[in-house]
Amino acid sequence: MKIIEKIKIKNFGRFKELSLEFDKTLNLLIGDNESGKSTILSAIDMVLSGSRSKVENYGIDHLFNTDIIKGGSIN
């Protein structure tokens, strides 16, 4: 069975930059509303599915960090 050990998210959703390491047995995402739990799961889903239509359905305003959309730069 394949295991996700670590993810890095940059300029996606509400995150400018995020790095998470996962345990091999059990992982829980716990946080307040709008803290980014679903964003993490969406990022994993998009990468694993490789679906262009899924990316297009999300829309640019949900894919990138809002500061980037408002004219910031991607480094």
N, C-alpha and C positions, 0 to 999 in steps of 0.2 A: 504494500500500500504506500502511495506517495504521501508525503507529509510536508506541509508548508512550515518552514522553520523561521522565516523572517520575511517581512515586507517593508518596502520603503515607498512612501507616497510623497510626491512633490507637486505642489500647485494643483492639487485635486480637491474639489469640494471645499470644505472649510479649512483644509490644511495647507499651509505653506510648505511645511516639511514635517514628516512623521516617519519614525522607524520603530517597528515592533518586532520583538522576538517571541516566538510561540513555544510553549511546552509541547512535548511529543505526545502527551496523554490527554490533557484537557485544557481548554482555554475558554474564558468567559469575558465578554465585553460588557462592562457595567459602567454606567454614567448617567448624568442628567439628560433630560430631553435636549435635543440640538447640540449634543457634545461631540458627535461624529461617529457614533457606533455604526449606523447604517452606511455612512460614507466609506468606512473601512470595508464593510461587507460588499458594497457595490464595486469598489476598486478590485477586490479579489475576484468577484463574479465576472467583471469585464475582462480581466486578464485571462482567467481560466476558460471563458467561453470563446474568446476571440471573435465575437460576433460584431460585424460592422453595423448591422441594423440596431443592435443594442446601444452602441456608442451614439449613433444618430438619434435614437429615441430619447436619450438622456438630455441632449441639447447642451450647447456650449456653456450656458449659464449655470448648469449643474456639474459640469465636468471640471472646470477650472476654478481656482481660488478667485473670489470676487475682486481682490486687489489686482490680479493679473488682467481680468476683463476690463477693469476701469482704467487701464493704461499703464499698469506696472510692467516690469520686464521679467521674463523668465530667465533665470541664471542657471 
